[in-house]
Amino acid sequence: MDYNYLYLVILIVFSWVFIILSLAPKINKTKHFATMGPALMIRATKNRGTLDAVSKRLPAKAIGRISTVLVILGGLTAFIMLLYEAILITVVHIPSGAAPSPLEDLAIPVINPFIPLGYGTATLVFAVVIHEMFHGIVARKHGIKVNSVGALFFVIPVGAFVEPDEKEIMAADPVVRRRIIAAGPGINLIIAVICILLLVFVMMPASTPVHNGVYVESSTAIDPVHGHTIPKGYEIIKYGNISGNALNNLETTSNLTPGMENVELFNGKTYTNESVPTGVVISDLISGFPAAAHNVSINSIIYKINNKTVYNINTLGSILNNITPGTNVTMETMSFGGSVHYHNYTMKTVSTYSYYAKNDPTANKNAYKNESFIGVGITYSGIGYEPISYMHSLVFGGLLAGSGFYETLGLPILGLSPIPTALSGLFSTPFNSYIFFGIVNTLYWLFWFDFLLGIFNALPLSILDGGQYFKDSLAIASRRKHLSFLKDQQNITKIYYVIGMFVFMLLMYIIIIPYVHI
C-alpha cells in the first residue's frame, strides 16, 4: 500500500470536511449555496420545468409504487450482506495488517483505489443524479412543490439533489410520501437490473472466447534462473498433449510426467510457446508437520512418493490415502535452478485427522484417521487458473446468481473491471473491440453504483432514504387494528431508533473490527 497517497487523501478529505462544517452557518445563509453534512450544495431555484415535463410523460406514480416494493427487497439484501460480512469477520480472523484500506469503504473514484476515474465518476454522477431526479419527478406527479435542484460536491462532483417543499411533503399522506422517498433508491435498482440484463443477455452472447483454454489468474516462477513460467493474464491453449476441455481439470487429471513440458499460450494478440516446469508444486510448508520438519524445498515439484510417480493432485491424494499414518515414506522432488536437481526425503507420515484436529476441527472426519498427511500446500505447476468459459461468464455478470454474487460485485477488487485489455483480447466481438468493451464496462459500472446506492439507501438509517421510508411504513401499518399501538408516535420512534441503532452498530463493527488485534 502507498501510505503517502493514503495520508494525502485523508488530509484532503478531512480538510474539506473541516472547512465545510466550519463555514456551514455562513454558507447556509446564502441563496444559492447550502450544506448537507460535509457536502456542498449549489442550488438553482429556476428552470425546474424539466421535472414537470418528465413527470407528465413517465408513469411516475407506477414507478413510485414499484419502488416501495424494491426498497423492501433492497433493504433486506443490504442487511443480509452486512450480517454475512459481520459473521465472516467474526469467524475468519483477519490480521490487522491484512485488513483492507479504509479508503475502500468510500465509493469515490480515485480515492477508492479500485474505482476508475473515468467509468467511476461518470456512472457515480449518473446514479446520484437519476436518484435525486426521481424523488422530484414522483413528487411533482403527486403535486408536491419542488423548491430547488442543484449539484452536490464532496471534494469532487458526486451528483445532484432535489429539494421538495418540506412542509408539503411532511403534510402529505404517508403512502404518498413513502412513494416519493422510495423513488430514488427504486430507480437505482431498476437501472441496475436493466444493466445486468443487457450485460448477460445481449453483450455476453455477442462475444465468444477465441479458444477453449484456461485463463491464468496467478503464477509463481518455479525456475528462478531461466524464468520459465506461464505469465499471469495469458490463456493456456495447449499443455503438452492436453487441450480443449481437458485443460479445465489439468491439476486433477493430467497424465504428464513431472519435469519440463511445452505449453502454447495466447495473450489476445500473439501466440507463444514456452517450456515450463510441470507437476504438483509444493507452494507452502505447514508448521509442525513432516515436510516442514525435514525442510523440504518450497517451489519444488513432487516427483515420486515410494517410487510411485505423482502426475497430479489426485494421484498424490490417492498415494497418501493408501499409506497407513505413522509409516516412513520416501519422497523424491525436483527443483529448477538452471538445471533439474533431485532431492530425496524420508519422513514419517501423520494422519490427516491430526491436521484437521489442530486447524479445522469442524471439518474433521473419522475416515481421516486412516489417511496419511505430510503437511504441504500444493498447486499444479505454480499456477492458479480458471476455464476461459468461466471467465467469460464472470466478467459479463453471468455469475451474479448464487455463489457468484460476491465475485460479480468484487470484479473491481479482482482487477477484472474495467476488463483488462489482455483479457478482452481473448474474446471475439461483433464490432470494434474497444467500443464493445467500453459499452460492457459502462454497463457494469452503472449496475455496480446503482445497485449499491439503491440497497444502501434502503437501510433504515436517519441519514438515508430508508430511515423516512421505515417511519412511514410503521405509520401506514398503524392503520391495521392489530397494530394500532403504532398510532402512538413514541412507539414508532422507539422501534425506529432500536432498528436504526442495530444497523449502525453493524456497520461500525464491519468497518472497525478488521483493524483491531484480537
Residue pairs with C-beta under 8 A, 6 or more apart in sequence:
1 101
6 101
6 103
9 103
9 111
12 155
13 106
13 111
13 155
16 38
16 154
16 155
17 38
20 27
20 35
20 38
20 39
20 40
21 35
21 38
24 35
27 33
27 34
27 35
27 40
28 34
28 35
31 43
31 45
32 42
32 43
32 44
32 45
32 150
33 40
33 41
33 42
33 43
34 41
34 43
35 41
36 152
36 161
37 463
38 154
39 152
39 153
39 154
39 158
40 152
40 153
40 154
41 150
41 151
41 152
41 153
41 161
42 150
42 151
42 152
42 153
43 148
43 149
43 150
43 163
44 148
44 149
44 150
45 147
45 148
48 136
48 146
48 148
48 149
51 133
51 136
51 137
51 140
51 146
51 149
51 162
52 140
54 133
54 137
55 137
55 138
55 140
55 141
58 137
60 134
60 137
60 138
60 140
60 141
60 183
61 138
61 141
61 142
61 179
63 134
63 138
63 183
63 186
63 187
63 190
64 138
64 141
64 142
64 179
64 180
64 182
64 183
64 186
65 179
66 186
66 190
67 138
67 179
67 182
67 183
67 185
67 186
67 187
67 189
67 190
68 178
68 179
68 182
68 186
68 469
70 182
70 185
70 186
70 189
70 190
70 454
70 458
71 181
71 182
71 185
71 186
71 458
71 465
71 466
71 469
72 458
73 189
74 185
74 189
74 454
74 455
74 457
74 458
75 455
75 458
75 459
75 460
75 466
77 455
78 455
78 456
78 458
78 459
79 459
79 503
81 455
82 503
82 506
82 507
82 510
83 506
85 510
86 506
86 509
86 510
89 509
89 510
89 513
89 514
90 513
93 518
94 514
96 514
96 515
96 516
96 517
99 514
99 515
100 514
101 113
102 511
102 515
103 111
103 112
103 113
104 112
104 113
104 114
105 511
106 112
107 115
107 124
107 449
107 452
108 115
108 124
108 154
108 155
108 156
108 158
109 115
109 116
109 117
109 120
109 121
109 124
109 156
110 117
110 120
111 155
112 120
114 412
114 413
115 124
115 412
116 412
116 418
116 445
119 418
119 441
119 442
119 445
120 445
120 449
121 156
121 157
122 442
122 445
123 442
123 445
123 446
123 448
123 449
123 450
124 158
124 159
124 449
125 157
125 158
125 159
125 160
126 446
126 449
127 159
127 188
127 191
127 446
127 449
127 450
127 453
128 152
128 158
128 159
128 160
128 453
129 159
129 160
130 187
130 188
130 191
130 450
131 159
131 184
131 185
131 187
131 188
131 453
131 457
132 149
132 152
132 159
132 160
132 161
132 162
132 184
133 160
133 162
134 183
134 184
134 186
134 187
135 162
135 164
135 180
135 181
135 183
135 184
136 146
136 149
136 162
136 164
137 183
138 179
138 180
138 183
139 145
139 146
139 162
139 164
139 169
139 180
140 146
142 172
142 176
142 179
142 180
144 164
144 165
144 168
144 169
144 172
144 176
144 180
145 164
145 165
145 168
146 162
146 163
146 164
146 165
147 163
147 164
147 165
148 162
148 163
149 160
149 161
149 162
149 163
150 160
150 161
151 157
151 159
151 160
151 161
152 158
152 159
152 160
152 161
164 180
169 177
169 180
170 177
172 180
174 472
174 475
174 476
175 472
175 476
177 468
177 472
178 469
178 472
178 473
178 476
181 465
181 468
181 469
181 472
182 465
182 469
184 457
184 465
185 453
185 454
185 455
185 457
185 458
185 465
185 466
186 454
188 450
188 451
188 453
188 454
188 457
189 450
189 451
189 454
189 455
191 446
191 447
191 450
192 446
192 447
192 450
192 451
192 454
195 443
195 444
195 446
195 447
195 450
196 397
196 400
196 443
196 447
196 451
198 443
199 396
199 397
199 398
199 440
199 443
199 444
199 447
200 396
200 397
200 398
200 400
203 396
203 436
203 439
203 440
203 443
204 392
204 393
204 396
204 397
204 398
206 429
206 430
206 436
207 392
207 396
207 427
207 428
207 429
207 430
207 436
208 392
208 427
208 428
209 388
209 389
209 392
209 426
209 427
209 428
210 266
210 426
210 427
210 428
211 235
211 237
211 266
211 388
211 426
212 243
212 244
212 245
212 247
212 388
212 389
213 235
213 236
213 237
213 238
213 243
213 247
213 266
213 388
214 235
214 236
214 247
214 248
214 250
214 385
214 386
214 387
214 388
215 233
215 234
215 235
215 385
215 386
215 387
215 388
215 390
215 391
215 423
215 426
216 230
216 231
216 232
216 233
216 234
216 235
216 236
216 383
216 384
216 385
217 232
217 384
217 385
217 386
218 232
218 383
218 384
219 229
219 230
219 231
219 232
219 382
219 383
219 384
220 229
220 281
220 283
220 299
220 379
220 382
220 383
221 227
221 228
221 229
221 299
221 382
222 228
222 229
222 276
222 277
222 281
222 299
222 301
222 336
222 381
222 382
223 229
223 276
223 277
223 336
223 337
223 338
224 336
224 337
225 336
225 337
225 338
226 336
226 338
228 260
228 274
228 275
228 276
228 277
228 336
229 274
229 276
229 382
230 236
230 263
230 265
230 274
230 276
230 381
230 382
230 383
231 265
231 267
233 267
233 420
233 422
233 423
234 265
234 266
234 267
234 422
235 265
235 266
235 267
235 268
235 388
235 426
236 247
236 250
236 263
236 264
236 265
236 385
237 243
237 264
237 265
237 266
237 271
238 247
238 263
238 264
239 247
239 250
239 254
239 256
239 261
239 263
239 264
239 278
240 254
240 256
240 261
240 262
240 263
240 278
241 256
242 250
242 254
242 255
242 256
246 253
247 387
248 387
250 312
250 380
250 385
251 312
251 313
251 379
251 380
252 312
252 313
252 314
253 312
253 314
254 278
254 311
254 312
254 380
255 311
255 312
256 278
256 279
256 311
257 309
257 311
258 278
258 279
258 280
258 301
258 302
258 303
258 309
258 310
258 311
258 334
259 277
259 278
259 279
259 301
259 334
259 340
260 275
260 276
260 277
260 278
260 340
261 275
261 276
261 278
262 273
262 274
262 275
263 273
263 274
263 275
263 276
264 271
264 272
264 273
265 271
265 272
265 273
265 274
266 272
266 426
267 422
267 425
268 421
268 422
268 423
268 424
268 425
268 426
269 425
276 381
277 301
277 334
277 336
277 381
277 382
278 301
278 381
279 301
279 302
279 303
279 310
279 311
279 334
279 380
279 381
280 301
280 302
280 310
280 312
280 313
280 315
280 316
280 378
280 379
280 380
281 299
281 300
281 301
281 302
281 378
281 379
281 380
281 381
281 382
282 291
282 296
282 297
282 298
282 299
282 300
282 301
282 302
282 333
282 376
282 377
282 378
283 298
283 299
283 376
283 377
283 378
283 379
283 382
284 298
284 376
284 377
285 291
285 292
285 296
285 298
285 375
285 376
285 377
286 292
286 355
286 375
286 376
286 377
288 358
288 375
289 350
289 355
289 373
289 374
289 375
290 347
290 348
290 349
290 350
290 373
290 374
290 375
291 345
291 347
291 374
291 375
291 376
292 375
293 347
294 345
294 347
296 331
296 333
296 343
296 345
296 376
297 333
297 335
297 343
299 335
299 382
300 333
300 334
300 335
300 343
301 333
301 334
301 335
302 310
302 316
302 331
302 332
302 333
302 376
302 378
303 309
303 310
303 332
303 333
303 334
303 342
304 310
304 330
304 331
304 332
305 316
305 319
305 320
305 329
305 330
305 331
305 332
306 319
306 323
306 329
306 330
307 330
308 315
308 319
309 315
310 316
310 319
312 380
313 378
313 380
316 378
320 349
320 371
320 372
320 373
320 374
321 370
321 371
321 372
323 329
323 349
323 372
324 370
324 372
325 349
325 350
325 351
325 352
325 353
325 354
325 369
325 370
325 371
325 372
325 373
326 348
326 349
326 350
326 351
327 348
327 349
327 372
328 346
328 347
328 348
328 349
329 346
329 347
329 348
329 349
329 372
329 374
330 344
330 345
330 346
331 344
331 345
331 346
331 347
331 374
332 342
332 343
332 344
332 345
333 342
333 343
333 344
333 345
334 340
334 341
334 342
334 343
335 341
335 343
347 374
349 372
349 373
349 374
350 372
350 373
350 374
350 375
351 368
351 369
351 370
351 371
351 372
351 373
352 368
352 369
352 371
352 372
352 373
353 364
353 365
353 366
353 368
353 369
353 371
354 373
355 368
355 373
355 375
356 363
356 364
356 365
356 368
357 364
386 394
388 426
390 399
391 423
391 426
392 398
392 427
393 399
394 404
394 407
394 408
394 411
394 416
395 411
395 416
395 417
395 419
395 423
395 440
396 440
397 408
397 444
397 447
398 404
399 405
399 407
399 408
400 408
407 414
409 448
409 451
409 452
411 417
411 444
412 448
416 423
417 441
417 444
417 445
417 448
418 437
418 441
419 437
419 440
419 441
424 433
424 437
425 433
429 436
429 437
430 436
456 464
457 464
457 465
457 466
458 464
458 465
458 466
458 469
459 466
459 503
460 466
460 467
460 469
460 470
460 496
460 499
460 500
460 503
461 467
461 500
461 503
461 504
462 500
467 496
467 500
470 496
470 499
470 500
471 492
471 496
474 486
474 492
474 495
474 496
475 486
475 492
477 483
477 486
478 484
478 485
478 486
478 487
478 492
485 491
486 492
486 495
